[in-house]
Amino acid sequence: MAATAGNTNSGARTWPQLVALAFGAIYLLVGIVGFFVTGFGDFFAHDTNQTLLGFEINGMHNVVHIVIGVAGLLLARTLAGARTYGWLLAVGYGAAFVYGLIAIGTTWDFLSINAADNVLHLLTAIVGLVIALGPVRSAVTGRTSRV
């Protein structure tokens, strides 16, 4: 049976799959733990002063983390899925970074973002680009591919 790109049927994962899996697990965990800080009321509160490891959060921010986490866990199953997750991180968190530049300190900041969040969003967007575009060496041919 021929193996498809990114799914060797041997259980081995490529590094983009492993990074997508790790980021998915971390974001899912952060989203769940976030509810222990914020509770389940007033999902769209701004300037909550409720932080998790220095990052300001609210209920909606927690939901976004959970969705991003689950997407990472599901998409990490194949190399193509991991690449898609990388693009989702790059575009989504790139947009979140721009949103944060404009929204911090405003009454309409429905994600309750602070400067630490903005730095993390930029770094996550960069990691997304690395997942999406980084080369992968094939164990079978020894060639580098971006598939």
Rosetta silent file (secondary structure, phi, psi, omega in degrees, C-alpha in Angstrom):
SEQUENCE: MAATAGNTNSGARTWPQLVALAFGAIYLLVGIVGFFVTGFGDFFAHDTNQTLLGFEINGMHNVVHIVIGVAGLLLARTLAGARTYGWLLAVGYGAAFVYGLIAIGTTWDFLSINAADNVLHLLTAIVGLVIALGPVRSAVTGRTSRV
SCORE:     score description
SCORE:     0.000 S_00000001
   1 L     0.000  127.715 -177.873    0.000    0.000    0.000 S_00000001
   2 L   -76.822  140.657  178.134    1.499    3.337   -1.029 S_00000001
   3 L   -84.937  142.263  175.985    1.911    5.996    1.614 S_00000001
   4 E   -90.574  159.876 -178.052    0.412    9.415    1.012 S_00000001
   5 L   -56.009  124.842  176.467    2.341   12.617    1.645 S_00000001
   6 L    85.521   -6.434  179.229    2.590   13.247    5.347 S_00000001
   7 E  -134.159   93.745 -173.842    1.012    9.954    6.327 S_00000001
   8 L   -83.110   -4.886 -175.704    3.558    7.144    6.226 S_00000001
   9 L    62.082    6.464  178.632    1.271    4.626    7.932 S_00000001
  10 L  -100.811   -2.353 -178.148    4.249    3.888   10.173 S_00000001
  11 L    88.190  -11.117  179.796    3.123    6.235   12.929 S_00000001
  12 L   -74.368  136.077  178.060    6.060    8.567   12.293 S_00000001
  13 L  -111.272  149.106  175.284    5.135   12.238   12.191 S_00000001
  14 L   -77.414  163.652 -179.560    6.964   15.029   10.434 S_00000001
  15 H   -61.768  -36.113  176.578    8.258   17.971   12.454 S_00000001
  16 H   -63.067  -35.733  176.919    5.427   20.261   11.213 S_00000001
  17 H   -64.937  -42.064 -180.000    2.917   17.689   12.476 S_00000001
  18 H   -65.521  -40.681  179.001    4.669   17.518   15.855 S_00000001
  19 H   -67.631  -41.673  177.351    4.762   21.316   16.197 S_00000001
  20 H   -61.747  -42.572  178.552    1.089   21.564   15.189 S_00000001
  21 H   -62.514  -45.050 -179.718    0.236   18.847   17.721 S_00000001
  22 H   -64.155  -46.156  179.584    2.211   20.605   20.467 S_00000001
  23 H   -65.680  -38.200  176.764    0.680   24.012   19.754 S_00000001
  24 H   -60.894  -45.734 -179.614   -2.776   22.460   19.569 S_00000001
  25 H   -64.904  -41.874 -179.010   -2.322   20.768   22.949 S_00000001
  26 H   -65.628  -47.567 -178.906   -0.914   23.933   24.556 S_00000001
  27 H   -65.629  -37.390  176.414   -3.680   26.197   23.247 S_00000001
  28 H   -62.759  -46.249  179.138   -6.381   23.707   24.263 S_00000001
  29 H   -61.753  -44.527  179.342   -4.919   23.479   27.765 S_00000001
  30 H   -61.982  -40.189  178.823   -4.608   27.271   28.053 S_00000001
  31 H   -63.839  -42.357  179.439   -8.227   27.674   26.941 S_00000001
  32 H   -68.634  -48.575  179.642   -9.502   25.202   29.515 S_00000001
  33 H   -61.973  -33.287  179.281   -7.352   26.560   32.352 S_00000001
  34 H   -56.077  -34.377  179.453   -8.429   30.076   31.378 S_00000001
  35 H   -68.995  -22.277  174.179  -11.972   29.318   32.498 S_00000001
  36 H   -70.815  -23.563  177.902  -10.656   28.639   36.007 S_00000001
  37 H   -86.810  -47.185 -172.300   -9.466   32.262   35.984 S_00000001
  38 H   -91.715  -23.441 -170.435  -12.395   33.966   34.247 S_00000001
  39 L    73.691 -163.253 -175.465  -15.336   31.752   35.063 S_00000001
  40 L  -115.717   12.672  179.593  -18.195   31.576   32.574 S_00000001
  41 L   -99.288  154.638  173.938  -19.794   35.022   32.963 S_00000001
  42 L    48.382   66.878 -174.859  -19.445   38.117   30.756 S_00000001
  43 L   -59.401  -28.697 -173.046  -17.605   36.483   27.858 S_00000001
  44 L  -107.401   21.305 -179.424  -16.857   39.752   26.069 S_00000001
  45 L   -62.121  143.475  175.952  -15.623   41.860   29.011 S_00000001
  46 L  -111.928  157.292 -177.300  -12.763   44.224   28.219 S_00000001
  47 L    48.590   54.279 -175.638   -9.977   45.289   30.583 S_00000001
  48 L   -74.634  -22.780 -172.218  -10.800   42.347   32.845 S_00000001
  49 L    57.405   20.177  174.227   -7.469   42.461   34.711 S_00000001
  50 L  -101.663  117.823 -174.952   -7.823   38.666   34.770 S_00000001
  51 E  -123.733  153.620  173.202   -4.567   37.166   33.614 S_00000001
  52 E  -125.605  109.702 -177.767   -3.090   33.758   32.984 S_00000001
  53 L    56.812   34.431  177.683    0.710   33.870   33.149 S_00000001
  54 L    90.783   -6.216  179.676    0.599   37.627   32.442 S_00000001
  55 E   -98.027  124.967 -178.787   -1.731   37.346   29.452 S_00000001
  56 E   -74.141  138.018 -177.485   -5.093   39.078   29.863 S_00000001
  57 L  -138.486  162.192  167.745   -8.060   36.850   29.063 S_00000001
  58 L  -142.708 -178.528 -176.731  -11.829   36.761   29.117 S_00000001
  59 H   -58.496  -43.320 -179.165  -14.340   34.027   28.323 S_00000001
  60 H   -65.726  -38.518  176.583  -14.282   34.645   24.574 S_00000001
  61 H   -59.418  -41.461  177.946  -10.476   34.609   24.547 S_00000001
  62 H   -62.569  -42.780  179.404  -10.655   31.185   26.244 S_00000001
  63 H   -61.852  -43.364  178.587  -13.088   29.897   23.614 S_00000001
  64 H   -60.337  -43.186  178.492  -10.755   31.047   20.818 S_00000001
  65 H   -61.592  -41.436  179.482   -7.845   29.215   22.485 S_00000001
  66 H   -64.105  -44.565  179.424   -9.920   26.028   22.753 S_00000001
  67 H   -63.013  -45.083  177.997  -10.966   26.184   19.084 S_00000001
  68 H   -62.321  -39.517  179.004   -7.365   26.811   17.953 S_00000001
  69 H   -64.738  -47.875  179.681   -6.203   23.942   20.174 S_00000001
  70 H   -62.580  -40.925  178.204   -8.734   21.436   18.873 S_00000001
  71 H   -59.192  -43.089  179.284   -7.930   22.464   15.283 S_00000001
  72 H   -62.854  -43.259  179.878   -4.241   21.777   15.925 S_00000001
  73 H   -63.696  -40.422 -178.875   -4.924   18.352   17.401 S_00000001
  74 H   -74.612  -42.651 -175.408   -7.150   17.373   14.490 S_00000001
  75 H   -77.672  -16.100 -179.272   -5.056   18.851   11.683 S_00000001
  76 L   -72.519   -4.716 -177.224   -1.748   17.427   12.970 S_00000001
  77 L   -66.580  -28.871  178.993   -2.742   13.959   11.718 S_00000001
  78 L  -130.732  161.001  177.160   -1.281   14.618    8.253 S_00000001
  79 H   -64.388  -42.426  178.562    1.435   16.852    6.868 S_00000001
  80 H   -61.151  -40.890  177.645   -1.095   18.640    4.649 S_00000001
  81 H   -64.442  -42.431  178.479   -3.311   19.217    7.682 S_00000001
  82 H   -62.651  -40.551  177.269   -0.381   20.532    9.704 S_00000001
  83 H   -62.542  -41.696  176.906    0.485   22.915    6.856 S_00000001
  84 H   -61.339  -43.742  177.621   -3.133   24.112    6.827 S_00000001
  85 H   -60.641  -40.507  176.991   -2.957   24.640   10.594 S_00000001
  86 H   -58.289  -44.560  177.842    0.232   26.627   10.080 S_00000001
  87 H   -65.726  -38.165  176.857   -1.576   28.925    7.657 S_00000001
  88 H   -61.444  -42.928  177.410   -4.494   29.265   10.084 S_00000001
  89 H   -64.290  -45.655 -176.826   -2.069   30.301   12.826 S_00000001
  90 H   -61.558  -49.665 -177.547   -0.193   32.682   10.523 S_00000001
  91 H   -73.969  -47.265 -177.379   -3.283   34.432    9.188 S_00000001
  92 H   -64.003  -48.933 -178.552   -5.417   34.218   12.329 S_00000001
  93 H   -78.181  -24.262  170.438   -2.782   35.308   14.799 S_00000001
  94 H   -63.483  -43.753  177.223   -1.380   37.859   12.352 S_00000001
  95 H   -66.023  -38.562  178.218   -4.870   39.377   12.272 S_00000001
  96 H   -64.102  -36.009  176.959   -5.098   39.106   16.077 S_00000001
  97 H   -63.199  -47.974  178.958   -1.803   41.005   16.333 S_00000001
  98 H   -63.131  -43.929  176.549   -3.114   43.824   14.129 S_00000001
  99 H   -55.602  -45.361 -178.955   -6.417   43.803   16.052 S_00000001
 100 H   -63.507  -36.317  177.508   -4.462   44.098   19.305 S_00000001
 101 H   -60.434  -34.163 -177.154   -2.486   47.085   18.028 S_00000001
 102 H   -90.504  -36.225 -167.158   -5.764   48.894   17.469 S_00000001
 103 H   -90.905  -21.678 -175.387   -7.964   47.473   20.246 S_00000001
 104 L   -54.852  127.102  176.623   -5.806   47.532   23.413 S_00000001
 105 L    83.177    2.602  179.022   -7.431   49.797   25.972 S_00000001
 106 L   -95.416  160.707 -179.939  -10.639   50.389   24.012 S_00000001
 107 L   -75.487  -15.892 -179.427  -14.144   49.623   25.219 S_00000001
 108 L   -98.685   12.033  178.144  -14.807   47.439   22.169 S_00000001
 109 L   -74.200   85.465 -173.474  -11.871   45.064   22.789 S_00000001
 110 L   -72.489   -8.419  176.723  -14.015   41.927   22.979 S_00000001
 111 L  -103.666   -2.973  179.487  -10.961   39.658   23.487 S_00000001
 112 L    51.769   63.889 -175.786   -9.469   41.695   26.356 S_00000001
 113 L   -93.805  142.306  172.289   -5.980   41.826   24.854 S_00000001
 114 L  -120.258 -179.349 -176.968   -2.892   43.291   26.529 S_00000001
 115 H   -61.137  -38.239  178.515    0.651   43.941   25.262 S_00000001
 116 H   -62.184  -41.328  176.112    1.846   40.477   26.320 S_00000001
 117 H   -58.000  -44.218 -177.036   -0.967   38.931   24.251 S_00000001
 118 H   -61.548  -41.990  177.493    0.111   40.984   21.269 S_00000001
 119 H   -62.769  -45.101  179.519    3.701   39.749   21.476 S_00000001
 120 H   -63.124  -38.978  179.279    2.485   36.151   21.783 S_00000001
 121 H   -63.311  -42.165  177.834    0.131   36.608   18.824 S_00000001
 122 H   -63.695  -45.263  179.510    2.983   37.853   16.639 S_00000001
 123 H   -64.028  -38.825  178.506    5.244   34.971   17.706 S_00000001
 124 H   -66.574  -38.435  176.370    2.462   32.439   17.092 S_00000001
 125 H   -61.643  -39.528  178.240    1.887   33.878   13.598 S_00000001
 126 H   -66.078  -43.436  176.419    5.601   33.408   12.879 S_00000001
 127 H   -60.082  -40.239  177.072    5.481   29.806   14.128 S_00000001
 128 H   -58.041  -42.864  177.066    2.483   29.290   11.852 S_00000001
 129 H   -63.087  -39.716  178.539    4.529   30.452    8.875 S_00000001
 130 H   -63.116  -44.646  177.899    7.334   28.083    9.848 S_00000001
 131 H   -61.257  -45.027 -175.498    4.875   25.157   10.053 S_00000001
 132 H   -69.457  -34.603 -170.100    3.289   26.116    6.734 S_00000001
 133 H  -114.843  -12.067 -175.595    6.484   26.742    4.773 S_00000001
 134 L   -65.681  142.347 -179.654    9.327   24.848    6.449 S_00000001
 135 L   -72.038  150.873  177.721   10.992   22.102    4.435 S_00000001
 136 E  -126.582  129.290  179.498   10.560   18.442    5.351 S_00000001
 137 E   -88.067  130.041  178.803   13.139   15.818    4.442 S_00000001
 138 L   -80.411  129.569  179.048   11.691   12.576    3.130 S_00000001
 139 L   -69.688  -26.392 -177.070   13.102    9.492    4.828 S_00000001
 140 L   -78.199  -47.843 -175.280   12.504    7.466    1.676 S_00000001
 141 L  -101.304  -18.410 -176.540   14.209    9.689   -0.901 S_00000001
 142 L    75.939    7.238 -179.133   16.360   11.917    1.302 S_00000001
 143 L   -92.974  150.442  177.269   15.011   14.903   -0.637 S_00000001
 144 E   -88.925  134.972 -176.691   13.704   18.077    0.932 S_00000001
 145 E  -136.626  156.690  175.423   10.081   18.871    0.174 S_00000001
 146 L  -113.122   15.626 -177.786    7.518   21.516    1.119 S_00000001
 147 L   -60.162    0.000    0.000    4.493   19.262    0.505 S_00000001
